[in-house]
Amino acid sequence: MEQLTINIPDEIAGQLRTAAQKCGVKPEDFMLASLQERLAHVDAEFIHAMRYVLKKNAELYKRLV
């Protein structure tokens, strides 16, 4: 596993610790789960946008072939 080091504001770090404690996990585990969820959402947004563009421009693409 790759290790990354980031600097975050004290206020955010406090919020992270509080949220992790409420969930009963370590802050780094909470952050990893949050990041994975966000990345999955970004992938879904990209796929949706790609499908929209392909559908919208389908006729143009047919003409170009």
Number of C-alpha atoms within 10 A of each C-alpha: 3 3 4 5 5 4 6 9 7 9 9 10 13 13 12 17 18 13 16 17 13 9 11 10 13 13 19 12 11 18 16 11 12 11 12 12 11 12 12 11 12 12 11 12 11 12 12 11 12 12 11 12 11 12 12 11 11 11 10 11 11 8 7 6 5
